[in-house]
Amino acid sequence: MGHQGGLFEGNADEVVYTPIVSDATRVAALISGEVDLVNDPPPQDVPRLDADARASRCSRAWRTASCSSAWTSARDELLYSNVKGKNPFKDKRVRQALYQAVDIEAIKKNTMRGLSKPVGRDAALADARSTPEIEKRLPFDRERAKKLLADAGYPNGFEVTLDCPNNRYVNDEKICQALAAMWSQIGVEHQGQRDAARASTSRSSRRPTRASTCWAGAAAPTDAIFILQPVLSTHNGKGDGDYNYGRYTNPKLDELTGEDQGRHKCRISG
């Protein structure tokens, strides 16, 4: 069996992949012994599996999901919004308001059943490589969020669309529903006609020319470059910033990412 170019001894001679779309059916197949392994069991079933002596769980947090690279701040007018002639997301106060309107601990507790980890960084790397002093999240503060919106000129909020996959990540659609509900508490109303795009089409639907903002995930399995290069680098149509849907640009970040990219000599997409 091969592993990252090397070899190791395993205990399997054959692996058979069996697609099982239904979460409940997939978990039932594991418990009954019909299958030996399942990926991403639904969070509500994890305690039951943990209590089963026959089951063991391997967990690893390596994918970060956020809206941070998807604010369409490059566009002069926000699509699918009642705000005309300008783009609220160009104002940092608006972006911060939506950030601080999200009760991330409630999503962790209620939606993810305690199986997620709120972070203040885009790359979910090992804690040994974190910098807590600069990665500390801003606190959930709905009143602060309302004031930021008012200061930016939107005391009554505005309309926005939130494009989401509904079969790409664990509980992705439920998380998006939670985000929309929290944003509505500060007057930013989600227009649902573009909600829950299937993962097979959401890659194209979340382009800056077709979305207000989107919720998405990206992976950094070994190094931050796997987030910095495809997600946060300035889009150039040649591989850099392919998943930078909001067209964020920062010359200094590009310079540092280019130096790191030269050392890795590789690219992957989220």
Phi, psi and omega in degrees: 000133183269149178209107179051045176087349180248185180235148172214157180276135178234180181245017180237133176263338183210141177237125179246119178271127180236105179295126175230105188291317184288129177301312184298318180292323180294316179293319179298322179295324178292313183296323181282346182091005179296325174234158183263340187209139173231151179255139175053061174297149180300139184307324182293342181264351184297315178302321179294321178291321178298328181281348180272117183298339181279347185254148173225151186237138174243119183241142176208124178269105181224002178239130179254131179244135183194177172253007193297328181257012188242003174295125182277066183280351180283336183280140181287331176232132183287127179290151173057039182227158175276358174274121183245143175084358177202172183236109181304329185288351174289342182266121180303327181296326178291314180298319179292325179298315179294325176299308186283353176276351183267119175275087186295329179291327177293321177296317179300313185286313190268317183276317184260003176053038177079006185260017175237167180228110177297134181227162177248027181219160181275332183258118181277078181261174180301145181303331180297338181253015180271165176231083187306327184294335179248356182258003181296129181288148168293147184286152170295124184205094185295321181292321176297320180297318179297318180295319179299318178297316180297316179298330180278355178101016181232062183297335179257008181078199179194174180265148180206155172253148178236104181279133185220149167279162175230015175206026183257316183238164179297123177059030184300315182294321180293323177296318178297321177297321178294317178300314181299319180294320180291320177295325181296335180291344176248011175095000177270103188266128180278129175267115194279359186293343180248013185284151171057050174296141177299147182301330182292338181245347187291337177301317181278328184288340183265023176286151182303333181280354186229005183218153172281306175204165180216159175251127184209169180235156176213152186247143172232077188296331183228332186204153182298341180302333182286351170255315186299316186286309183276336189256320188249347177290155176298131182292129179233003180074007182236021179117326177284133177068025180302328181248022174272077189293331181274357180059039172298142179218137180209103184305321181294318177297319178300319180297312181293321179295321178298320178296316181292322180297323178297329179283330184270329179056037178203161177221143168223158179257158179276000000 
